[in-house]
Amino acid sequence: MDEKTIACGELRGFLEAFARFNDKTNHVYSFNFFTLPHAESVAESVKAWFGGNEIEVTATAVEDWQAIVRGLFGRWLFQFQDLRSDHLADPRRSFSLSDDSGRNAILDWLIATLDKAVRPTMVWSIAVVTTWFYECAWDDLVFDSPEERFLLHLGVSD
């Protein structure tokens, strides 16, 4: 198995685990990394992934993808520590994720793993408008690589 395939699997497993850490009894998180269907444009790939044309897709090029993705991961993955809502407590700050250096190490690993998995040539921020319910809140990015196109989805629904 090649490095890219292993990195995709590690990324998918990691995202699934962190989605479950963040789940509450009344809403669930979805952190996913999908391979998109081949199409001429990013918008057409996203539409095909959704399975129809009842969707409006806007793709905006992302300049500094590593900084943008790092910020999104930092916002979404650590919701379980957000003191403004129900959260997991670490009163003695014993866990590495309770410290900035521990969270930064995770973010460094994620960016490196994503880079190995995709080797992106272009990254797009995706806005979708559907005729059906998608998520309560989300961020979607599409990564173009020399061989494939991927969708990184970070979202929450009740």
Rosetta constraint file for C-alpha pairs under 8 A:
AtomPair CA 1 CA 5 HARMONIC 6.58 0.50
AtomPair CA 1 CA 6 HARMONIC 6.89 0.50
AtomPair CA 2 CA 6 HARMONIC 6.42 0.50
AtomPair CA 3 CA 7 HARMONIC 6.04 0.50
AtomPair CA 3 CA 116 HARMONIC 7.16 0.50
AtomPair CA 3 CA 117 HARMONIC 7.54 0.50
AtomPair CA 4 CA 8 HARMONIC 6.21 0.50
AtomPair CA 4 CA 116 HARMONIC 5.72 0.50
AtomPair CA 4 CA 117 HARMONIC 4.48 0.50
AtomPair CA 4 CA 118 HARMONIC 7.12 0.50
AtomPair CA 5 CA 9 HARMONIC 6.32 0.50
AtomPair CA 5 CA 117 HARMONIC 6.72 0.50
AtomPair CA 6 CA 10 HARMONIC 6.17 0.50
AtomPair CA 6 CA 117 HARMONIC 7.72 0.50
AtomPair CA 7 CA 11 HARMONIC 6.03 0.50
AtomPair CA 7 CA 113 HARMONIC 5.64 0.50
AtomPair CA 7 CA 114 HARMONIC 7.11 0.50
AtomPair CA 7 CA 116 HARMONIC 6.16 0.50
AtomPair CA 7 CA 117 HARMONIC 4.92 0.50
AtomPair CA 8 CA 12 HARMONIC 6.13 0.50
AtomPair CA 8 CA 33 HARMONIC 7.96 0.50
AtomPair CA 8 CA 113 HARMONIC 7.78 0.50
AtomPair CA 8 CA 114 HARMONIC 7.46 0.50
AtomPair CA 8 CA 117 HARMONIC 5.07 0.50
AtomPair CA 8 CA 118 HARMONIC 8.00 0.50
AtomPair CA 9 CA 13 HARMONIC 6.13 0.50
AtomPair CA 10 CA 14 HARMONIC 6.02 0.50
AtomPair CA 10 CA 113 HARMONIC 7.84 0.50
AtomPair CA 11 CA 15 HARMONIC 6.10 0.50
AtomPair CA 11 CA 33 HARMONIC 7.50 0.50
AtomPair CA 11 CA 110 HARMONIC 7.27 0.50
AtomPair CA 11 CA 113 HARMONIC 6.76 0.50
AtomPair CA 11 CA 114 HARMONIC 6.97 0.50
AtomPair CA 12 CA 16 HARMONIC 6.20 0.50
AtomPair CA 12 CA 32 HARMONIC 6.37 0.50
AtomPair CA 12 CA 33 HARMONIC 5.87 0.50
AtomPair CA 13 CA 17 HARMONIC 6.21 0.50
AtomPair CA 14 CA 18 HARMONIC 6.26 0.50
AtomPair CA 15 CA 19 HARMONIC 6.10 0.50
AtomPair CA 15 CA 31 HARMONIC 5.25 0.50
AtomPair CA 15 CA 32 HARMONIC 6.24 0.50
AtomPair CA 15 CA 33 HARMONIC 7.94 0.50
AtomPair CA 16 CA 20 HARMONIC 6.43 0.50
AtomPair CA 16 CA 30 HARMONIC 7.40 0.50
AtomPair CA 16 CA 31 HARMONIC 6.03 0.50
AtomPair CA 16 CA 32 HARMONIC 6.91 0.50
AtomPair CA 17 CA 21 HARMONIC 6.40 0.50
AtomPair CA 18 CA 22 HARMONIC 6.35 0.50
AtomPair CA 18 CA 31 HARMONIC 7.65 0.50
AtomPair CA 18 CA 77 HARMONIC 6.12 0.50
AtomPair CA 19 CA 23 HARMONIC 6.35 0.50
AtomPair CA 19 CA 28 HARMONIC 7.56 0.50
AtomPair CA 19 CA 29 HARMONIC 5.06 0.50
AtomPair CA 19 CA 30 HARMONIC 5.70 0.50
AtomPair CA 19 CA 31 HARMONIC 5.69 0.50
AtomPair CA 19 CA 77 HARMONIC 7.21 0.50
AtomPair CA 20 CA 28 HARMONIC 7.68 0.50
AtomPair CA 20 CA 29 HARMONIC 7.03 0.50
AtomPair CA 21 CA 80 HARMONIC 6.72 0.50
AtomPair CA 22 CA 28 HARMONIC 7.42 0.50
AtomPair CA 22 CA 29 HARMONIC 6.52 0.50
AtomPair CA 22 CA 77 HARMONIC 7.40 0.50
AtomPair CA 22 CA 78 HARMONIC 7.42 0.50
AtomPair CA 22 CA 79 HARMONIC 6.06 0.50
AtomPair CA 22 CA 80 HARMONIC 4.92 0.50
AtomPair CA 23 CA 27 HARMONIC 6.24 0.50
AtomPair CA 23 CA 28 HARMONIC 4.59 0.50
AtomPair CA 23 CA 29 HARMONIC 5.69 0.50
AtomPair CA 24 CA 28 HARMONIC 6.16 0.50
AtomPair CA 26 CA 158 HARMONIC 5.91 0.50
AtomPair CA 27 CA 156 HARMONIC 6.93 0.50
AtomPair CA 27 CA 157 HARMONIC 5.49 0.50
AtomPair CA 27 CA 158 HARMONIC 3.95 0.50
AtomPair CA 28 CA 156 HARMONIC 5.66 0.50
AtomPair CA 28 CA 157 HARMONIC 5.58 0.50
AtomPair CA 28 CA 158 HARMONIC 6.30 0.50
AtomPair CA 29 CA 154 HARMONIC 7.62 0.50
AtomPair CA 29 CA 155 HARMONIC 5.68 0.50
AtomPair CA 29 CA 156 HARMONIC 4.27 0.50
AtomPair CA 29 CA 157 HARMONIC 6.50 0.50
AtomPair CA 30 CA 153 HARMONIC 7.24 0.50
AtomPair CA 30 CA 154 HARMONIC 5.87 0.50
AtomPair CA 30 CA 155 HARMONIC 5.12 0.50
AtomPair CA 30 CA 156 HARMONIC 5.98 0.50
AtomPair CA 31 CA 152 HARMONIC 7.59 0.50
AtomPair CA 31 CA 153 HARMONIC 5.59 0.50
AtomPair CA 31 CA 154 HARMONIC 4.54 0.50
AtomPair CA 31 CA 155 HARMONIC 6.36 0.50
AtomPair CA 32 CA 151 HARMONIC 7.80 0.50
AtomPair CA 32 CA 152 HARMONIC 5.82 0.50
AtomPair CA 32 CA 153 HARMONIC 5.06 0.50
AtomPair CA 32 CA 154 HARMONIC 6.60 0.50
AtomPair CA 33 CA 150 HARMONIC 6.79 0.50
AtomPair CA 33 CA 151 HARMONIC 5.62 0.50
AtomPair CA 33 CA 152 HARMONIC 4.61 0.50
AtomPair CA 33 CA 153 HARMONIC 6.35 0.50
AtomPair CA 34 CA 150 HARMONIC 5.51 0.50
AtomPair CA 34 CA 151 HARMONIC 5.08 0.50
AtomPair CA 34 CA 152 HARMONIC 6.60 0.50
AtomPair CA 35 CA 148 HARMONIC 7.22 0.50
AtomPair CA 35 CA 149 HARMONIC 6.06 0.50
AtomPair CA 35 CA 150 HARMONIC 4.51 0.50
AtomPair CA 35 CA 151 HARMONIC 6.36 0.50
AtomPair CA 36 CA 45 HARMONIC 6.03 0.50
AtomPair CA 36 CA 46 HARMONIC 6.92 0.50
AtomPair CA 36 CA 48 HARMONIC 7.99 0.50
AtomPair CA 36 CA 49 HARMONIC 6.09 0.50
AtomPair CA 36 CA 148 HARMONIC 7.58 0.50
AtomPair CA 36 CA 149 HARMONIC 5.47 0.50
AtomPair CA 36 CA 150 HARMONIC 5.29 0.50
AtomPair CA 36 CA 151 HARMONIC 6.43 0.50
AtomPair CA 37 CA 45 HARMONIC 5.49 0.50
AtomPair CA 37 CA 46 HARMONIC 7.82 0.50
AtomPair CA 37 CA 48 HARMONIC 6.46 0.50
AtomPair CA 37 CA 49 HARMONIC 6.25 0.50
AtomPair CA 37 CA 149 HARMONIC 7.50 0.50
AtomPair CA 38 CA 45 HARMONIC 6.03 0.50
AtomPair CA 38 CA 148 HARMONIC 7.45 0.50
AtomPair CA 38 CA 149 HARMONIC 7.23 0.50
AtomPair CA 39 CA 44 HARMONIC 5.78 0.50
AtomPair CA 39 CA 45 HARMONIC 5.06 0.50
AtomPair CA 40 CA 44 HARMONIC 6.76 0.50
AtomPair CA 40 CA 45 HARMONIC 7.48 0.50
AtomPair CA 41 CA 45 HARMONIC 6.32 0.50
AtomPair CA 42 CA 46 HARMONIC 6.27 0.50
AtomPair CA 42 CA 59 HARMONIC 6.97 0.50
AtomPair CA 42 CA 142 HARMONIC 7.46 0.50
AtomPair CA 43 CA 47 HARMONIC 6.11 0.50
AtomPair CA 43 CA 57 HARMONIC 5.49 0.50
AtomPair CA 43 CA 58 HARMONIC 6.71 0.50
AtomPair CA 43 CA 59 HARMONIC 6.56 0.50
AtomPair CA 44 CA 48 HARMONIC 6.03 0.50
AtomPair CA 45 CA 49 HARMONIC 6.18 0.50
AtomPair CA 46 CA 50 HARMONIC 6.31 0.50
AtomPair CA 46 CA 57 HARMONIC 7.36 0.50
AtomPair CA 47 CA 51 HARMONIC 6.32 0.50
AtomPair CA 47 CA 52 HARMONIC 5.93 0.50
AtomPair CA 47 CA 53 HARMONIC 6.10 0.50
AtomPair CA 47 CA 55 HARMONIC 6.55 0.50
AtomPair CA 47 CA 56 HARMONIC 7.92 0.50
AtomPair CA 47 CA 57 HARMONIC 7.28 0.50
AtomPair CA 48 CA 52 HARMONIC 6.02 0.50
AtomPair CA 48 CA 53 HARMONIC 7.78 0.50
AtomPair CA 50 CA 55 HARMONIC 7.97 0.50
AtomPair CA 54 CA 130 HARMONIC 6.26 0.50
AtomPair CA 54 CA 131 HARMONIC 6.29 0.50
AtomPair CA 55 CA 128 HARMONIC 6.73 0.50
AtomPair CA 55 CA 129 HARMONIC 5.63 0.50
AtomPair CA 55 CA 130 HARMONIC 4.57 0.50
AtomPair CA 55 CA 131 HARMONIC 6.78 0.50
AtomPair CA 56 CA 128 HARMONIC 5.56 0.50
AtomPair CA 56 CA 129 HARMONIC 4.99 0.50
AtomPair CA 56 CA 130 HARMONIC 6.46 0.50
AtomPair CA 57 CA 126 HARMONIC 6.81 0.50
AtomPair CA 57 CA 127 HARMONIC 5.76 0.50
AtomPair CA 57 CA 128 HARMONIC 4.69 0.50
AtomPair CA 57 CA 129 HARMONIC 6.63 0.50
AtomPair CA 58 CA 126 HARMONIC 5.74 0.50
AtomPair CA 58 CA 127 HARMONIC 5.10 0.50
AtomPair CA 58 CA 128 HARMONIC 6.50 0.50
AtomPair CA 59 CA 124 HARMONIC 5.68 0.50
AtomPair CA 59 CA 125 HARMONIC 5.65 0.50
AtomPair CA 59 CA 126 HARMONIC 4.74 0.50
AtomPair CA 59 CA 127 HARMONIC 6.55 0.50
AtomPair CA 60 CA 124 HARMONIC 5.24 0.50
AtomPair CA 60 CA 125 HARMONIC 5.12 0.50
AtomPair CA 60 CA 126 HARMONIC 6.54 0.50
AtomPair CA 61 CA 122 HARMONIC 7.44 0.50
AtomPair CA 61 CA 123 HARMONIC 6.03 0.50
AtomPair CA 61 CA 124 HARMONIC 4.48 0.50
AtomPair CA 61 CA 125 HARMONIC 6.30 0.50
AtomPair CA 62 CA 68 HARMONIC 7.81 0.50
AtomPair CA 62 CA 122 HARMONIC 7.67 0.50
AtomPair CA 62 CA 123 HARMONIC 5.44 0.50
AtomPair CA 62 CA 124 HARMONIC 5.31 0.50
AtomPair CA 62 CA 125 HARMONIC 6.30 0.50
AtomPair CA 63 CA 123 HARMONIC 7.68 0.50
AtomPair CA 64 CA 68 HARMONIC 6.40 0.50
AtomPair CA 65 CA 69 HARMONIC 5.89 0.50
AtomPair CA 65 CA 123 HARMONIC 6.41 0.50
AtomPair CA 66 CA 70 HARMONIC 5.92 0.50
AtomPair CA 66 CA 111 HARMONIC 6.59 0.50
AtomPair CA 67 CA 71 HARMONIC 6.17 0.50
AtomPair CA 68 CA 72 HARMONIC 6.28 0.50
AtomPair CA 69 CA 73 HARMONIC 5.99 0.50
AtomPair CA 69 CA 111 HARMONIC 7.62 0.50
AtomPair CA 70 CA 74 HARMONIC 6.02 0.50
AtomPair CA 70 CA 107 HARMONIC 6.25 0.50
AtomPair CA 70 CA 111 HARMONIC 6.98 0.50
AtomPair CA 71 CA 75 HARMONIC 6.16 0.50
AtomPair CA 72 CA 76 HARMONIC 6.05 0.50
AtomPair CA 72 CA 139 HARMONIC 7.74 0.50
AtomPair CA 73 CA 77 HARMONIC 5.45 0.50
AtomPair CA 73 CA 78 HARMONIC 7.94 0.50
AtomPair CA 73 CA 107 HARMONIC 7.13 0.50
AtomPair CA 74 CA 78 HARMONIC 6.33 0.50
AtomPair CA 74 CA 103 HARMONIC 7.92 0.50
AtomPair CA 74 CA 107 HARMONIC 7.22 0.50
AtomPair CA 75 CA 79 HARMONIC 6.93 0.50
AtomPair CA 76 CA 154 HARMONIC 6.92 0.50
AtomPair CA 76 CA 155 HARMONIC 7.91 0.50
AtomPair CA 78 CA 82 HARMONIC 7.17 0.50
AtomPair CA 79 CA 87 HARMONIC 7.60 0.50
AtomPair CA 80 CA 86 HARMONIC 7.51 0.50
AtomPair CA 80 CA 87 HARMONIC 4.86 0.50
AtomPair CA 80 CA 88 HARMONIC 5.75 0.50
AtomPair CA 81 CA 87 HARMONIC 5.15 0.50
AtomPair CA 81 CA 88 HARMONIC 5.81 0.50
AtomPair CA 81 CA 89 HARMONIC 7.22 0.50
AtomPair CA 81 CA 98 HARMONIC 7.92 0.50
AtomPair CA 82 CA 86 HARMONIC 7.42 0.50
AtomPair CA 82 CA 87 HARMONIC 5.94 0.50
AtomPair CA 83 CA 87 HARMONIC 6.22 0.50
AtomPair CA 90 CA 94 HARMONIC 6.64 0.50
AtomPair CA 90 CA 95 HARMONIC 7.10 0.50
AtomPair CA 90 CA 98 HARMONIC 7.13 0.50
AtomPair CA 93 CA 98 HARMONIC 5.59 0.50
AtomPair CA 93 CA 99 HARMONIC 7.26 0.50
AtomPair CA 94 CA 98 HARMONIC 7.22 0.50
AtomPair CA 95 CA 99 HARMONIC 7.48 0.50
AtomPair CA 96 CA 101 HARMONIC 7.56 0.50
AtomPair CA 96 CA 102 HARMONIC 4.66 0.50
AtomPair CA 96 CA 103 HARMONIC 7.26 0.50
AtomPair CA 97 CA 101 HARMONIC 7.94 0.50
AtomPair CA 97 CA 102 HARMONIC 4.91 0.50
AtomPair CA 97 CA 103 HARMONIC 5.13 0.50
AtomPair CA 98 CA 102 HARMONIC 7.07 0.50
AtomPair CA 98 CA 103 HARMONIC 7.41 0.50
AtomPair CA 99 CA 103 HARMONIC 6.43 0.50
AtomPair CA 100 CA 104 HARMONIC 5.93 0.50
AtomPair CA 101 CA 105 HARMONIC 6.10 0.50
AtomPair CA 102 CA 106 HARMONIC 6.49 0.50
AtomPair CA 103 CA 107 HARMONIC 6.26 0.50
AtomPair CA 104 CA 108 HARMONIC 6.00 0.50
AtomPair CA 105 CA 109 HARMONIC 6.22 0.50
AtomPair CA 106 CA 110 HARMONIC 6.16 0.50
AtomPair CA 107 CA 111 HARMONIC 6.21 0.50
AtomPair CA 108 CA 112 HARMONIC 6.25 0.50
AtomPair CA 109 CA 113 HARMONIC 5.98 0.50
AtomPair CA 110 CA 114 HARMONIC 5.95 0.50
AtomPair CA 111 CA 115 HARMONIC 6.07 0.50
AtomPair CA 112 CA 116 HARMONIC 6.27 0.50
AtomPair CA 113 CA 117 HARMONIC 6.08 0.50
AtomPair CA 114 CA 118 HARMONIC 6.04 0.50
AtomPair CA 114 CA 119 HARMONIC 7.72 0.50
AtomPair CA 115 CA 119 HARMONIC 4.97 0.50
AtomPair CA 115 CA 120 HARMONIC 6.78 0.50
AtomPair CA 118 CA 143 HARMONIC 7.12 0.50
AtomPair CA 118 CA 144 HARMONIC 7.52 0.50
AtomPair CA 118 CA 145 HARMONIC 5.65 0.50
AtomPair CA 118 CA 148 HARMONIC 7.98 0.50
AtomPair CA 118 CA 150 HARMONIC 7.77 0.50
AtomPair CA 119 CA 145 HARMONIC 5.77 0.50
AtomPair CA 119 CA 146 HARMONIC 7.73 0.50
AtomPair CA 120 CA 143 HARMONIC 5.86 0.50
AtomPair CA 120 CA 144 HARMONIC 5.43 0.50
AtomPair CA 120 CA 145 HARMONIC 4.61 0.50
AtomPair CA 120 CA 146 HARMONIC 7.56 0.50
AtomPair CA 121 CA 143 HARMONIC 7.58 0.50
AtomPair CA 121 CA 144 HARMONIC 5.62 0.50
AtomPair CA 121 CA 145 HARMONIC 5.31 0.50
AtomPair CA 121 CA 146 HARMONIC 6.92 0.50
AtomPair CA 122 CA 143 HARMONIC 6.04 0.50
AtomPair CA 122 CA 144 HARMONIC 5.13 0.50
AtomPair CA 122 CA 145 HARMONIC 7.18 0.50
AtomPair CA 123 CA 141 HARMONIC 6.87 0.50
AtomPair CA 123 CA 142 HARMONIC 5.65 0.50
AtomPair CA 123 CA 143 HARMONIC 4.59 0.50
AtomPair CA 123 CA 144 HARMONIC 6.17 0.50
AtomPair CA 124 CA 141 HARMONIC 5.49 0.50
AtomPair CA 124 CA 142 HARMONIC 5.03 0.50
AtomPair CA 124 CA 143 HARMONIC 6.52 0.50
AtomPair CA 125 CA 139 HARMONIC 7.94 0.50
AtomPair CA 125 CA 140 HARMONIC 6.17 0.50
AtomPair CA 125 CA 141 HARMONIC 4.59 0.50
AtomPair CA 125 CA 142 HARMONIC 6.49 0.50
AtomPair CA 126 CA 139 HARMONIC 7.59 0.50
AtomPair CA 126 CA 140 HARMONIC 5.32 0.50
AtomPair CA 126 CA 141 HARMONIC 5.55 0.50
AtomPair CA 126 CA 142 HARMONIC 6.92 0.50
AtomPair CA 127 CA 140 HARMONIC 7.24 0.50
AtomPair CA 130 CA 134 HARMONIC 7.19 0.50
AtomPair CA 135 CA 155 HARMONIC 6.46 0.50
AtomPair CA 135 CA 156 HARMONIC 5.99 0.50
AtomPair CA 135 CA 157 HARMONIC 5.08 0.50
AtomPair CA 136 CA 155 HARMONIC 7.48 0.50
AtomPair CA 136 CA 156 HARMONIC 5.84 0.50
AtomPair CA 136 CA 157 HARMONIC 4.91 0.50
AtomPair CA 136 CA 158 HARMONIC 7.08 0.50
AtomPair CA 137 CA 155 HARMONIC 5.58 0.50
AtomPair CA 137 CA 156 HARMONIC 5.61 0.50
AtomPair CA 137 CA 157 HARMONIC 7.06 0.50
AtomPair CA 138 CA 153 HARMONIC 7.16 0.50
AtomPair CA 138 CA 154 HARMONIC 5.43 0.50
AtomPair CA 138 CA 155 HARMONIC 3.93 0.50
AtomPair CA 138 CA 156 HARMONIC 6.46 0.50
AtomPair CA 139 CA 153 HARMONIC 6.07 0.50
AtomPair CA 139 CA 154 HARMONIC 5.29 0.50
AtomPair CA 139 CA 155 HARMONIC 6.37 0.50
AtomPair CA 140 CA 151 HARMONIC 6.82 0.50
AtomPair CA 140 CA 152 HARMONIC 5.66 0.50
AtomPair CA 140 CA 153 HARMONIC 4.67 0.50
AtomPair CA 140 CA 154 HARMONIC 6.41 0.50
AtomPair CA 141 CA 151 HARMONIC 5.73 0.50
AtomPair CA 141 CA 152 HARMONIC 5.17 0.50
AtomPair CA 141 CA 153 HARMONIC 6.70 0.50
AtomPair CA 142 CA 149 HARMONIC 6.90 0.50
AtomPair CA 142 CA 150 HARMONIC 5.48 0.50
AtomPair CA 142 CA 151 HARMONIC 4.53 0.50
AtomPair CA 142 CA 152 HARMONIC 6.27 0.50
AtomPair CA 143 CA 149 HARMONIC 5.64 0.50
AtomPair CA 143 CA 150 HARMONIC 5.06 0.50
AtomPair CA 143 CA 151 HARMONIC 6.41 0.50
AtomPair CA 143 CA 152 HARMONIC 7.79 0.50
AtomPair CA 144 CA 148 HARMONIC 6.32 0.50
AtomPair CA 144 CA 149 HARMONIC 4.61 0.50
AtomPair CA 144 CA 150 HARMONIC 6.59 0.50
AtomPair CA 145 CA 149 HARMONIC 5.97 0.50
